């Protein structure tokens, strides 16, 4: 177990080892391609084989933590729902708080929301109004950066709360969908695997 004292509070330090290219290759090999899901013409990148293998899950969390090396992070923010898996595990390992950004109507307290466009309509995400204090340094975490709509909405919500966004980190980026451009150059954006 990593003790909080092992981490430099002015920036995340790495005291558990580095994720190597061979580890990234193992993660890549574990991702399952599912054709025509959730609809015809889509090639879905299934991360459940990573989740069901303790070693691969640990490597994924290690890789996400490495993305924040040298930066102070006060809270990890995860996007509904797979961002909760990676973000909460990362926050636990670092001994810092976790903030969920959820689909509309799923949070029980006072919230602010942000709508965003989908290829088939609109959706909305919300966060508690008191989830992040102004000036807190946050890292946004999710499993996938595709078109960037959900992540962009989440970043706008965090901006409204006054958060200092130090990084947006993803397990997978589908670069051909250009979601990174939607997030903007002012947001440090990282991904473990890029397709």
Phi, psi and omega per residue, in radians:
X1 nan 2.363 -3.141
X2 -1.464 2.176 3.103
X3 -1.472 2.583 -3.125
X4 -0.989 -0.591 -3.108
X5 -1.109 -0.303 3.126
X6 -1.316 -0.205 -3.105
X7 -1.842 2.373 3.074
X8 -1.369 2.008 -3.050
X9 -1.166 -0.275 3.076
X10 -1.515 -0.044 3.136
X11 3.047 2.459 -3.083
X12 -1.178 2.221 3.077
X13 -1.772 2.684 -3.131
X14 -1.880 1.931 -3.116
X15 -2.114 0.181 -3.069
X16 -2.100 0.061 3.124
X17 1.901 2.816 -3.120
X18 -1.772 2.580 3.012
X19 -1.372 2.186 -3.076
X20 -1.722 2.933 3.113
X21 -1.033 -0.634 3.104
X22 -1.099 -0.577 3.077
X23 -1.188 -0.758 3.105
X24 -1.067 -0.707 3.105
X25 -1.081 -0.691 3.097
X26 -1.104 -0.726 3.099
X27 -1.104 -0.790 3.135
X28 -1.046 -0.749 3.130
X29 -1.122 -0.504 -3.100
X30 -1.396 -0.410 3.139
X31 -1.137 2.231 -3.104
X32 -1.734 2.238 3.044
X33 -1.497 2.184 3.122
X34 -2.060 1.855 -3.123
X35 -1.237 2.573 3.046
X36 1.033 0.661 3.061
X37 -2.326 2.309 0.085
X38 -1.473 0.007 3.091
X39 -2.605 2.863 -3.116
X40 -0.972 2.421 3.109
X41 1.615 -0.169 3.138
X42 -1.710 2.329 3.009
X43 -1.826 1.792 -3.042
X44 -1.415 2.314 3.070
X45 -1.643 1.844 -3.052
X46 -1.578 2.052 -3.118
X47 -1.626 -0.039 -3.057
X48 -1.046 -0.516 3.046
X49 -1.093 -0.548 3.071
X50 -1.208 -0.741 -3.113
X51 -1.135 -0.567 -3.064
X52 -1.499 -0.054 3.136
X53 -2.015 1.952 -3.062
X54 -0.968 -0.701 -3.131
X55 -1.174 -0.749 3.131
X56 -1.190 -0.659 3.093
X57 -1.103 -0.773 3.109
X58 -1.058 -0.765 3.114
X59 -1.056 -0.682 3.131
X60 -1.119 -0.810 3.116
X61 -1.098 -0.758 3.086
X62 -0.981 -0.775 -3.121
X63 -1.121 -0.689 3.114
X64 -1.156 -0.737 3.110
X65 -1.076 -0.704 3.114
X66 -1.054 -0.528 3.128
X67 -1.079 -0.413 -3.111
X68 -1.804 0.215 -3.116
X69 -0.974 2.305 3.087
X70 1.451 0.015 -3.131
X71 -2.047 2.429 3.051
X72 -1.299 2.303 3.065
X73 -2.226 2.129 3.120
X74 -1.574 -0.593 -3.137
X75 -2.565 2.581 3.022
X76 -1.795 2.344 3.132
X77 -1.977 2.195 3.141
X78 -1.996 2.473 -3.140
X79 -1.626 2.377 3.112
X80 -0.913 2.197 0.013
X81 -2.028 -0.593 -3.077
X82 -1.218 -0.395 3.030
X83 -1.120 -0.414 3.078
X84 -1.150 -0.704 -3.087
X85 -1.070 -0.938 -3.077
X86 -1.300 -0.737 -3.099
X87 -1.150 -0.762 -3.133
X88 -1.169 -0.697 3.114
X89 -1.112 -0.721 3.122
X90 -1.124 -0.821 3.140
X91 -1.048 -0.735 3.119
X92 -1.067 -0.810 -3.109
X93 -1.097 -0.606 -3.114
X94 -1.540 -0.180 -3.129
X95 1.249 0.577 3.128
X96 -2.160 3.002 -3.097
X97 -1.319 2.787 3.090
X98 -2.145 2.390 3.135
X99 -2.121 2.146 3.075
X100 -1.553 2.363 2.926
X101 -1.850 2.102 -2.966
X102 -2.057 2.876 3.004
X103 -1.138 2.657 -3.075
X104 -0.920 2.369 3.048
X105 1.487 0.094 -3.080
X106 -1.785 -0.203 3.137
X107 -1.741 2.425 -2.983
X108 -1.520 -0.101 -3.025
X109 -2.005 -3.028 3.108
X110 -1.122 2.281 -3.059
X111 -2.251 2.872 2.855
X112 -2.087 2.615 -3.077
X113 -2.263 2.851 3.119
X114 -2.508 2.210 3.079
X115 -1.548 2.668 3.076
X116 -2.612 2.755 -3.072
X117 -1.518 2.476 2.995
X118 -2.024 2.884 3.133
X119 -1.127 -0.340 -3.091
X120 -2.079 0.270 3.129
X121 2.656 -2.487 -3.127
X122 -2.289 2.693 3.053
X123 -2.425 2.960 3.131
X124 -2.480 2.454 3.034
X125 -2.065 2.728 -3.100
X126 -2.394 2.790 3.042
X127 -2.492 2.627 3.059
X128 -1.111 2.459 -3.120
X129 -1.072 -0.466 -3.098
X130 -1.825 0.294 -3.049
X131 -1.239 -0.558 -3.100
X132 -2.364 2.303 3.082
X133 -1.490 2.610 3.087
X134 -0.933 2.319 3.122
X135 1.551 -0.200 3.099
X136 -1.144 2.438 -3.122
X137 -1.564 2.110 -3.066
X138 -2.157 2.666 3.055
X139 -2.118 2.152 3.104
X140 -1.505 2.328 -3.105
X141 -2.286 2.352 3.017
X142 -2.637 2.948 -3.122
X143 -1.376 -0.524 -2.962
X144 -2.497 2.319 2.927
X145 -1.903 1.931 3.119
X146 -1.932 -1.747 -3.140
X147 -1.388 -0.280 3.096
X148 1.572 -0.012 -3.078
X149 -1.081 -0.874 -3.112
X150 -1.166 -0.819 -3.132
X151 -1.094 -0.696 3.118
X152 -1.089 -0.757 3.104
X153 -1.087 -0.741 3.122
X154 -1.087 -0.752 3.121
X155 -1.113 -0.669 3.096
X156 -1.124 -0.714 3.087
X157 -1.060 -0.807 3.135
X158 -1.095 -0.656 3.066
X159 -1.084 -0.712 3.098
X160 -1.082 -0.544 3.123
X161 -1.418 -0.142 3.122
X162 1.547 0.276 -3.138
X163 -1.201 2.629 2.993
X164 -1.720 1.859 -3.045
X165 -1.497 1.954 -3.070
X166 -1.603 -0.381 -3.104
X167 -2.974 2.568 2.941
X168 -2.040 2.088 -3.015
X169 -2.106 2.404 -3.095
X170 -2.318 2.583 3.036
X171 -1.237 -0.788 -3.099
X172 -2.231 2.426 2.969
X173 -2.118 2.246 3.010
X174 -1.651 1.541 -2.961
X175 -1.056 -0.565 -3.103
X176 -1.151 -0.272 3.089
X177 -1.571 -0.107 3.009
X178 1.012 0.615 3.088
X179 -1.103 -0.514 3.123
X180 -1.039 -0.657 3.113
X181 -1.127 -0.624 3.134
X182 -1.148 -0.637 -3.140
X183 -1.244 -0.474 3.087
X184 1.617 2.716 -3.109
X185 -1.225 -0.386 -3.099
X186 -1.289 -0.222 3.117
X187 -1.781 2.074 3.037
X188 -1.119 2.061 -3.081
X189 -2.090 2.257 -3.077
X190 -2.273 2.646 3.038
X191 -2.529 2.477 3.076
X192 -1.243 -0.764 -3.089
X193 -2.207 2.347 3.123
X194 -2.163 2.290 3.116
X195 -2.106 nan nan
